[in-house]
Amino acid sequence: MEERPTYRVEFINGASSFEFTSKSSILRQDDYHPLSAPHIVSAAVAEVYGNPDSPVTIRIGNGGLGPTGLIKALCSAYLSQLSQRGNSGASDLKFEWICNHSRHTQAALQAGVVDVALTYEREEEDRAEREGWSRRVGVLCHDHFVLAGPSSDPAGLRRLRAATTLSPSAAFRAIADSRSPFHTRGDGSATMHREQSLWSAAGVSPHGGDWYKRLPCTPLEALRTADAEGAYLLTDRATVLLAYHTGEVGGLDVFVEGAEELLSPCSILLRSDETRKEVLGFVKWLGGQDAQVIVEQYGRGWEAGIPLFTPVSQAEVAPDDEFAHQQRGRRGRPGASFHRSRL
Protein backbone atom coordinates (compact mmCIF):
# COMPACT_ATOMS: atom_id res chain seq x y z
CA MET A 1 0.00 0.00 0.00
CA GLU A 2 1.32 3.41 -0.95
CA GLU A 3 2.24 5.50 2.07
CA ARG A 4 0.16 8.62 2.52
CA PRO A 5 2.03 11.92 2.36
CA THR A 6 2.66 13.98 5.47
CA TYR A 7 1.02 17.39 5.64
CA ARG A 8 2.37 20.26 7.69
CA VAL A 9 0.10 22.49 9.76
CA GLU A 10 1.28 25.67 11.45
CA PHE A 11 -0.99 26.78 14.28
CA ILE A 12 -0.84 30.52 14.97
CA ASN A 13 -1.81 32.18 18.24
CA GLY A 14 -0.80 35.83 18.25
CA ALA A 15 2.99 36.05 18.11
CA SER A 16 3.45 32.36 18.96
CA SER A 17 3.09 29.31 16.75
CA PHE A 18 3.69 25.58 16.70
CA GLU A 19 3.87 22.96 13.97
CA PHE A 20 1.79 19.81 13.70
CA THR A 21 2.11 17.06 11.11
CA SER A 22 -0.76 14.95 9.87
CA LYS A 23 -1.27 12.15 7.38
CA SER A 24 -4.98 12.88 7.07
CA SER A 25 -6.03 13.33 3.47
CA ILE A 26 -8.49 16.06 4.48
CA LEU A 27 -5.39 18.27 4.05
CA ARG A 28 -4.56 17.04 0.53
CA GLN A 29 -3.48 19.63 -1.99
CA ASP A 30 -5.97 21.45 -4.20
CA ASP A 31 -5.85 24.14 -6.87
CA TYR A 32 -5.00 26.78 -4.27
CA HIS A 33 -2.81 24.90 -1.82
CA PRO A 34 0.32 23.02 -2.95
CA LEU A 35 1.64 20.04 -1.02
CA SER A 36 4.86 21.88 -0.20
CA ALA A 37 3.16 24.70 1.72
CA PRO A 38 2.04 24.34 5.34
CA HIS A 39 -1.58 24.90 6.24
CA ILE A 40 -1.84 28.05 8.34
CA VAL A 41 -4.49 27.47 11.02
CA SER A 42 -5.60 29.71 13.86
CA ALA A 43 -5.20 28.55 17.45
CA ALA A 44 -6.29 31.95 18.80
CA VAL A 45 -9.36 32.23 20.99
CA ALA A 46 -11.92 34.46 19.31
CA GLU A 47 -14.42 34.58 22.19
CA VAL A 48 -14.83 33.18 25.71
CA TYR A 49 -18.23 32.24 27.20
CA GLY A 50 -18.55 31.84 30.95
CA ASN A 51 -16.10 32.75 33.70
CA PRO A 52 -12.65 33.18 32.09
CA ASP A 53 -11.06 31.86 35.29
CA SER A 54 -13.00 28.59 35.25
CA PRO A 55 -10.63 25.59 35.44
CA VAL A 56 -12.43 23.43 32.84
CA THR A 57 -12.43 24.57 29.22
CA ILE A 58 -14.29 23.18 26.22
CA ARG A 59 -12.85 24.58 23.00
CA ILE A 60 -15.20 24.78 20.03
CA GLY A 61 -13.90 25.04 16.48
CA ASN A 62 -16.11 26.56 13.78
CA GLY A 63 -16.06 29.23 11.10
CA GLY A 64 -19.62 30.29 10.26
CA LEU A 65 -21.76 30.03 13.40
CA GLY A 66 -19.50 32.02 15.69
CA PRO A 67 -19.76 35.39 13.92
CA THR A 68 -23.57 35.20 14.01
CA GLY A 69 -23.61 34.78 17.80
CA LEU A 70 -25.24 31.34 17.77
CA ILE A 71 -22.33 29.59 19.51
CA LYS A 72 -22.44 32.23 22.24
CA ALA A 73 -26.20 31.81 22.61
CA LEU A 74 -25.93 28.04 22.89
CA CYS A 75 -23.02 28.03 25.34
CA SER A 76 -24.62 30.73 27.51
CA ALA A 77 -27.90 28.80 27.63
CA TYR A 78 -26.10 25.58 28.58
CA LEU A 79 -24.19 27.26 31.41
CA SER A 80 -27.38 28.93 32.62
CA GLN A 81 -29.21 25.60 32.72
CA LEU A 82 -26.37 23.98 34.67
CA SER A 83 -26.51 26.82 37.16
CA GLN A 84 -30.29 26.70 37.52
CA ARG A 85 -30.12 22.98 38.26
CA GLY A 86 -27.64 23.65 41.05
CA ASN A 87 -24.86 21.90 39.18
CA SER A 88 -21.55 23.06 40.62
CA GLY A 89 -19.95 22.33 37.25
CA ALA A 90 -21.43 25.55 35.85
CA SER A 91 -18.94 27.70 37.74
CA ASP A 92 -16.07 25.37 36.83
CA LEU A 93 -16.73 25.41 33.08
CA LYS A 94 -16.05 27.89 30.30
CA PHE A 95 -16.17 27.69 26.51
CA GLU A 96 -13.71 29.09 23.99
CA TRP A 97 -14.48 29.56 20.30
CA ILE A 98 -11.63 29.20 17.78
CA CYS A 99 -12.42 30.34 14.24
CA ASN A 100 -11.29 28.38 11.16
CA HIS A 101 -12.99 26.99 8.07
CA SER A 102 -14.16 23.37 8.15
CA ARG A 103 -11.05 21.43 7.07
CA HIS A 104 -8.80 23.53 9.25
CA THR A 105 -11.24 23.03 12.12
CA GLN A 106 -10.89 19.29 11.56
CA ALA A 107 -7.10 19.67 11.65
CA ALA A 108 -7.43 21.60 14.92
CA LEU A 109 -9.55 18.75 16.31
CA GLN A 110 -6.95 16.16 15.33
CA ALA A 111 -4.17 18.25 16.90
CA GLY A 112 -6.10 18.77 20.14
CA VAL A 113 -6.43 22.51 19.62
CA VAL A 114 -10.22 22.19 19.83
CA ASP A 115 -12.40 19.63 21.60
CA VAL A 116 -15.60 19.97 19.56
CA ALA A 117 -15.62 20.66 15.82
CA LEU A 118 -18.68 22.06 14.04
CA THR A 119 -18.08 21.53 10.32
CA TYR A 120 -19.89 21.47 6.97
CA GLU A 121 -18.22 18.89 4.73
CA ARG A 122 -19.84 15.47 5.06
CA GLU A 123 -17.37 13.68 2.77
CA GLU A 124 -14.36 15.00 4.71
CA GLU A 125 -16.01 14.12 8.02
CA ASP A 126 -16.55 10.57 6.72
CA ARG A 127 -12.94 10.48 5.52
CA ALA A 128 -11.62 11.41 8.98
CA GLU A 129 -13.86 8.78 10.55
CA ARG A 130 -12.50 6.11 8.20
CA GLU A 131 -8.98 7.23 9.10
CA GLY A 132 -9.86 6.50 12.71
CA TRP A 133 -9.21 9.76 14.55
CA SER A 134 -12.61 11.49 14.50
CA ARG A 135 -16.26 10.61 14.89
CA ARG A 136 -19.48 12.40 14.04
CA VAL A 137 -21.85 12.41 16.99
CA GLY A 138 -24.73 14.32 15.44
CA VAL A 139 -25.90 17.34 13.48
CA LEU A 140 -26.38 20.70 15.17
CA CYS A 141 -28.33 22.56 12.50
CA HIS A 142 -28.67 23.25 8.80
CA ASP A 143 -27.27 26.33 7.11
CA HIS A 144 -28.06 26.93 3.45
CA PHE A 145 -25.88 28.17 0.61
CA VAL A 146 -27.36 30.92 -1.54
CA LEU A 147 -26.26 32.63 -4.73
CA ALA A 148 -26.22 36.37 -4.15
CA GLY A 149 -25.33 39.20 -6.46
CA PRO A 150 -25.81 42.85 -7.35
CA SER A 151 -29.36 44.14 -7.51
CA SER A 152 -28.51 45.46 -11.00
CA ASP A 153 -28.26 41.77 -12.02
CA PRO A 154 -26.02 41.93 -15.11
CA ALA A 155 -26.40 38.17 -15.72
CA GLY A 156 -30.19 38.46 -15.97
CA LEU A 157 -30.92 35.95 -13.22
CA ARG A 158 -34.06 37.75 -12.10
CA ARG A 159 -35.52 37.41 -15.60
CA LEU A 160 -34.63 33.72 -15.74
CA ARG A 161 -36.13 33.13 -12.32
CA ALA A 162 -39.39 34.78 -13.39
CA ALA A 163 -39.70 32.39 -16.33
CA THR A 164 -38.89 29.12 -14.57
CA THR A 165 -37.40 27.60 -11.46
CA LEU A 166 -33.80 28.79 -11.52
CA SER A 167 -31.38 25.99 -10.67
CA PRO A 168 -27.84 26.65 -9.42
CA SER A 169 -26.44 25.18 -12.65
CA ALA A 170 -28.53 27.44 -14.85
CA ALA A 171 -27.58 30.48 -12.78
CA PHE A 172 -23.87 29.66 -12.88
CA ARG A 173 -24.01 29.17 -16.66
CA ALA A 174 -25.77 32.52 -17.10
CA ILE A 175 -23.08 34.27 -15.06
CA ALA A 176 -20.32 32.64 -17.10
CA ASP A 177 -22.02 33.29 -20.45
CA SER A 178 -22.48 36.98 -19.61
CA ARG A 179 -18.99 37.19 -18.06
CA SER A 180 -20.52 38.95 -15.10
CA PRO A 181 -18.17 39.56 -12.14
CA PHE A 182 -17.99 36.63 -9.74
CA HIS A 183 -15.97 36.42 -6.53
CA THR A 184 -14.64 33.12 -5.17
CA ARG A 185 -13.26 32.65 -1.67
CA GLY A 186 -10.50 30.38 -2.99
CA ASP A 187 -9.39 29.63 0.56
CA GLY A 188 -10.03 25.92 1.07
CA SER A 189 -13.30 26.56 2.89
CA ALA A 190 -16.47 24.47 2.64
CA THR A 191 -17.95 27.34 0.64
CA MET A 192 -15.10 27.22 -1.87
CA HIS A 193 -15.38 23.46 -2.33
CA ARG A 194 -19.16 23.61 -2.73
CA GLU A 195 -18.79 26.42 -5.26
CA GLN A 196 -16.32 24.35 -7.28
CA SER A 197 -18.72 21.41 -7.30
CA LEU A 198 -21.50 23.69 -8.57
CA TRP A 199 -19.34 25.00 -11.41
CA SER A 200 -18.52 21.41 -12.32
CA ALA A 201 -22.20 20.42 -12.27
CA ALA A 202 -22.92 23.38 -14.56
CA GLY A 203 -20.25 22.20 -17.01
CA VAL A 204 -18.27 25.43 -16.66
CA SER A 205 -14.60 25.98 -15.82
CA PRO A 206 -14.38 29.58 -14.59
CA HIS A 207 -10.66 29.59 -13.78
CA GLY A 208 -8.67 32.03 -15.87
CA GLY A 209 -11.60 34.23 -16.80
CA ASP A 210 -11.06 37.92 -16.08
CA TRP A 211 -14.57 38.05 -14.63
CA TYR A 212 -13.72 35.39 -11.99
CA LYS A 213 -11.81 36.90 -9.06
CA ARG A 214 -10.24 35.05 -6.16
CA LEU A 215 -10.45 36.77 -2.76
CA PRO A 216 -9.39 34.58 0.18
CA CYS A 217 -11.23 36.08 3.15
CA THR A 218 -13.91 35.46 5.75
CA PRO A 219 -17.54 34.98 4.68
CA LEU A 220 -18.52 38.45 5.91
CA GLU A 221 -15.54 40.10 4.22
CA ALA A 222 -16.39 38.29 0.98
CA LEU A 223 -19.96 39.56 1.13
CA ARG A 224 -18.87 43.14 1.80
CA THR A 225 -16.41 43.08 -1.11
CA ALA A 226 -18.93 41.59 -3.53
CA ASP A 227 -21.43 44.25 -2.50
CA ALA A 228 -18.89 47.03 -3.05
CA GLU A 229 -17.71 45.68 -6.42
CA GLY A 230 -21.05 44.52 -7.83
CA ALA A 231 -20.13 40.83 -8.04
CA TYR A 232 -22.01 37.57 -7.65
CA LEU A 233 -20.83 35.04 -5.08
CA LEU A 234 -21.81 31.83 -3.35
CA THR A 235 -22.38 32.56 0.31
CA ASP A 236 -24.67 31.27 3.04
CA ARG A 237 -28.01 32.38 4.39
CA ALA A 238 -26.71 33.12 7.88
CA THR A 239 -23.95 35.43 6.62
CA VAL A 240 -26.38 37.37 4.41
CA LEU A 241 -28.79 37.90 7.31
CA LEU A 242 -25.93 38.87 9.62
CA ALA A 243 -24.63 41.41 7.10
CA TYR A 244 -28.02 43.04 6.73
CA HIS A 245 -28.52 42.98 10.50
CA THR A 246 -25.26 44.85 11.06
CA GLY A 247 -25.82 47.19 8.13
CA GLU A 248 -22.71 46.06 6.29
CA VAL A 249 -24.30 45.44 2.86
CA GLY A 250 -27.12 47.05 0.99
CA GLY A 251 -26.88 46.35 -2.73
CA LEU A 252 -27.09 42.56 -2.92
CA ASP A 253 -30.06 40.35 -3.69
CA VAL A 254 -30.38 36.58 -3.28
CA PHE A 255 -31.17 34.95 -6.62
CA VAL A 256 -30.96 31.20 -5.93
CA GLU A 257 -31.85 29.38 -2.71
CA GLY A 258 -33.51 26.23 -1.50
CA ALA A 259 -32.02 23.68 -3.92
CA GLU A 260 -30.98 20.33 -2.46
CA GLU A 261 -27.39 20.88 -3.59
CA LEU A 262 -27.28 24.09 -1.50
CA LEU A 263 -28.10 22.40 1.82
CA SER A 264 -25.24 22.77 4.33
CA PRO A 265 -25.67 20.62 7.47
CA CYS A 266 -23.41 21.48 10.40
CA SER A 267 -22.03 18.29 11.95
CA ILE A 268 -20.76 17.83 15.51
CA LEU A 269 -17.39 16.05 15.59
CA LEU A 270 -15.27 14.71 18.43
CA ARG A 271 -11.92 12.97 18.52
CA SER A 272 -12.35 9.21 18.56
CA ASP A 273 -10.74 8.93 21.98
CA GLU A 274 -12.81 11.70 23.64
CA THR A 275 -14.23 10.49 26.98
CA ARG A 276 -14.48 13.59 29.19
CA LYS A 277 -17.92 13.87 30.76
CA GLU A 278 -18.02 17.66 30.36
CA VAL A 279 -17.54 17.40 26.60
CA LEU A 280 -19.88 14.45 26.12
CA GLY A 281 -22.58 16.11 28.22
CA PHE A 282 -22.41 19.30 26.19
CA VAL A 283 -22.62 17.66 22.76
CA LYS A 284 -25.53 15.51 23.95
CA TRP A 285 -27.31 18.72 25.00
CA LEU A 286 -26.68 20.26 21.56
CA GLY A 287 -28.84 17.57 19.99
CA GLY A 288 -31.62 17.97 22.54
CA GLN A 289 -34.80 20.01 22.48
CA ASP A 290 -33.53 23.04 24.40
CA ALA A 291 -30.63 23.64 22.01
CA GLN A 292 -32.75 22.94 18.95
CA VAL A 293 -35.34 25.53 19.97
CA ILE A 294 -32.55 28.12 20.19
CA VAL A 295 -31.38 27.13 16.68
CA GLU A 296 -34.91 27.26 15.29
CA GLN A 297 -35.64 30.73 16.68
CA TYR A 298 -32.22 32.33 16.24
CA GLY A 299 -32.50 35.55 14.24
CA ARG A 300 -36.27 35.95 14.43
CA GLY A 301 -35.75 38.98 16.64
CA TRP A 302 -33.62 40.72 14.01
CA GLU A 303 -34.99 43.21 11.48
CA ALA A 304 -35.90 40.60 8.86
CA GLY A 305 -37.81 38.49 11.40
CA ILE A 306 -36.65 35.20 9.86
CA PRO A 307 -34.32 32.50 11.26
CA LEU A 308 -30.71 32.15 10.18
CA PHE A 309 -30.72 28.33 10.39
CA THR A 310 -33.06 25.40 10.48
CA PRO A 311 -32.95 22.72 13.22
CA VAL A 312 -32.02 19.09 12.73
CA SER A 313 -35.66 18.12 12.22
CA GLN A 314 -36.19 20.64 9.40
CA ALA A 315 -33.69 20.55 6.55
CA GLU A 316 -35.28 23.13 4.27
CA VAL A 317 -36.23 26.71 5.05
CA ALA A 318 -39.99 27.27 5.35
CA PRO A 319 -41.41 29.08 2.27
CA ASP A 320 -42.41 32.16 4.29
CA ASP A 321 -38.84 32.43 5.59
CA GLU A 322 -37.15 32.31 2.18
CA PHE A 323 -35.44 35.41 0.83
CA ALA A 324 -37.69 35.41 -2.26
CA HIS A 325 -40.79 35.71 -0.08
CA GLN A 326 -39.21 38.50 1.96
CA GLN A 327 -38.08 40.40 -1.13
CA ARG A 328 -41.53 40.20 -2.72
CA GLY A 329 -43.18 41.33 0.51
CA ARG A 330 -40.92 44.29 1.27
CA ARG A 331 -39.66 45.67 -2.05
CA GLY A 332 -41.18 49.06 -2.63
CA ARG A 333 -42.91 49.30 0.74
CA PRO A 334 -43.24 53.01 1.65
CA GLY A 335 -41.06 54.03 4.57
CA ALA A 336 -39.11 50.76 4.67
CA SER A 337 -35.41 51.06 5.27
CA PHE A 338 -33.01 49.98 2.54
CA HIS A 339 -32.09 46.89 4.59
CA ARG A 340 -35.68 45.84 4.87
CA SER A 341 -36.54 46.54 1.24
CA ARG A 342 -33.69 44.29 0.10
CA LEU A 343 -34.80 41.42 2.28
N, C-alpha and C positions, 0 to 999 in steps of 0.2 A: 504494500500500500504506500502510495506517495505521501511523504511527510508534508503536513500543512505548514505554510510559511508562518513566521513569527511577525507579529505586528507590534509596533511601538506606540505607546500612548504617553503623552506628557500631560500630567495633571497640574493645573495652574491655580494657585490660591494667593492672590496679591503678588507680592514680590518673591514668593517661594514656589517651588515646583518639585515634582518627583516623577520618575519614569516608571512605567508599568509595561510589561510585555504580555502579549496574549496570542494564542493560536486560534482564537475564535474567528470564524469566517464572516461574522457580522461586520468585521473591520476590513474586509477585502477591498481592493482598490476599485475605483470607478472612474468615470470620465474626468472627475474633478480632484481626485485624490490618488496620487501615485503610491506604489508600494514602498518606495524609499523614504517617504515623508512621514513623520510621526503624526498621529492624531492629537490635536490640541483640545483638551477637555477641561472644563471648569471644575475645580474642587471648592470654589468659593461659596460661602453661604449667602444666599440672596435675601432670605427672610427667616426670622425665628418666631415661633408661635409657642406661647407659654412662658414660664419663668426662665430667663436665660441662665440662671444659676442652678437649674435642676440637674441632678446627677445623671439621669437617664435620657439619652437622646435617640430619637428615631429620625434618620435622615431620608428625605423623600427626593427622588430625582424625577424631573419632568421639565418639559419646555413650554407647553401651551397653556396648561391650566393655571399655573402660578401667577402669571401676569393679570389674569382676570379676577383673581381673589378667591377662586373656588377652593384651592388647597387651604388657604387661611381659614375660610368659613368651615370647612370640614374638620380641620384640626382643632379649631376653637370650640366647635360643638362637641367634639369627642372629649376634650379636657373638661368642659363644663358638665357633661353627663357624669364623668368619673367623680367630679367634685360633689355633684348633687347626690350621688349614691353613697357618699361618705367614703369613697375609695381613697386611701392615703396615697395611692400611686399617682393621683392627679398632680400633686405638688412636687413629685419626684420626676415628672416627665416633661420633656419639651420636644418640639419638632423643628427641624431645619429643612428648608427647601433649597436645593441645588439645581440650577437651571442649565440644561443641555438639551439638544435634540435627541430623538429616540435612540439611535444607535450609540451615541456617546453616553446616554443615560444607562444603556445596557452595559457598556464598558465600565462605567462607574460602579454599577452593581457588582460586576465580576471582581473588580479591584477592591471592593469593600468601602468605597467612598460614599455610597448610599446604601440604605437598607431596604428600601421599597422603591421600585421603579414603576413609573406610570408611562407607558409607551404605546405607540400607534402603528406598529408594523408587525402584523400577525406572522408573516413568513419568517421574519428575523427572530421573533419570540420562539417560534417552533424550532428554528435552527439551534438557538441557544439551549433549548430543552433537550434536543437530541444530542448535543455536545456534552450534556450532563451537569452544567453548572448553574442552571436557572430553571425556575418553574413558574408557570402562570397559575395564579390562584383564583382568578376571577376577572371580571370586567367592571370597571368603575362607572363608566358612562359612555355615551356616543357623542363625538363631535362630528361635524359634517363639512367636507370640503365644498367650496363654492367657487365659481368663476366670476370674478368681479372685473370691472373696467370702467373707463370714463363714461360719464353720462352722455357725452357727445357721440359715443358708439361708432367709431369709424369702420368697424367690421360689419356693421349692420345686423348685430345679433338680436336687437329688439324687433326688427322687421321679421327675421326668421322665426323668432319665438311666437310672434303673433299669428304666423301661418300654420305652425305645427309645433309639436313637442320638440324642444331643442335639446338634443343629446349633447353630452360633452364632446364626442367625436365631431359632430357637425359644427359645433362652436369653434373647436380648435382648428378645423379645416378652414373655416371662414376667416379666422384671424390670420392664418398663414397665407391664404389666397390674397387677402387684401394687404398683406405685409404691415398690419397694424402693430404698433409697439406692444411688446410683451416682455414682462420682467420675470425672470426665474431666480429662485433663491440660490441654486447651485452650490449648496453648502452641506450636502449629505443628509439633510433632514428628511423626515417622513413626507413632508410636503413636496420636496424636490423629487423623491423617488416616485410618489404618486403622479406628479406632473409628467415625468418621463414615461410612465406607463400609459398615460392618457394620450400623449403625442404618438406613441407607438400604436395604440389602438386606432387612432385616427389615420394612420398610414402616413404620417408627416415626420420628417427629420428637421427640426428647427435650427439645429446647431450651424453656426456660420452665417446665418442671416443677419443683416444689419438691423433688422427690426426686433431681434431676440437678444435681450440684454441680461447678462448675469450680474446679480447683486447679492453676494453672500451677506445676510443680515438676519435680524430677528423678524418674526412674523409682523410685529407692529411697525418696525422700521420699513419693511418691504411694502406694507400697505400705504404708509405715508409717502414713500417715494413714488409709488405707482400713481397715487392721487396727484402729486405735484407734477409728474411728467406725463400724465394722460395715457397710462399704459394699462393693459389687461394683466391679470395675474391669477394664479390659483392660490387661494388662501382658505381660511376656515371660518365658519359661521361665528365662532366665539370671538375671534380677533376682529372681525368686522363690527360686531356689536360693541366690543370694548372701545374700538376707535371712535365710533359715533358717540358713545357714552362720555368719553373724555374730550370730545370735540377736536380730535386730531385729523379727521378727514371730512370732506364735504362734497367732493365731486365724483364719487364712485357709486355705481349701481351694481347690483348682483344680477347676473344674466342667466346663470345655470345653477340649479340646486336640486337636491332631492333624488338624484339618480343613484342606483345601487352602487355604482363604482365610485361614488363620492362619500360613502359611509366611512367613518373613521372611528372605530371603537378604541377606547382607552383601556388597555389591559393593566392588571396589577401583577407585578413580577416580584419574586423573592429569589435569593440564592437557594440552591438546592439543599444546603446544609443549615438553613435558618431554623432555629428552634426557640428563640427567645420569646417568652410569653407576652412581653409588651408589644413586640412587632406582630405576632400572630393574632393577638387580641384586636389590635387596630385594624388590620386588613380584613378580619372577619366582620368588624363593624362597618367597614366601607361597603360591603355587599348587603348590609341589612337595611331595614326600612327607614330608619332615622336618617342615614346618610343619603339614601336614594331620594327621599323627599327634598333634601337640600339641593341635590343635583337637579331634580325636576323643576324646582321653583327658582333656581338661581338666575338672576337677571330680570325677573318679572317686575321688580321694583324700579328698574331703570326707565329711561325716557320711552323706549320703544315698547315696553310692556310685554316682551316675549322672552322665553328662556334661551340661554346660550347653548345648552346641551339637552340631550334626552337621556333618561335613566336606562338602566339595563333592560327593563321590561318593554321599552319603546324605542325601537331602532330609528324609525323615521320621525321627522318633525311633523307635528300636526298641521294640516292645511292652513288653519287660521294663523299659525305662527311662522309661516314661510315668509321670506322677504317679498316675494311677488304679491302676496296678499296685502302686506303692509304698504308696499309702494303704490298699489292700486288705491288703497284706502286713504292715503295721506297726500299723494301728489296733488298739488294745486289747492290744498285746503287753506282758506283765508286765515291769516294770522299764525300759521304753523311755522315753527322755526325751520331753518334749512336742514338741520339734522333730522327732524321729524319728517319733512317732506321727502327726504331721500330714502327713508325707511318705509 
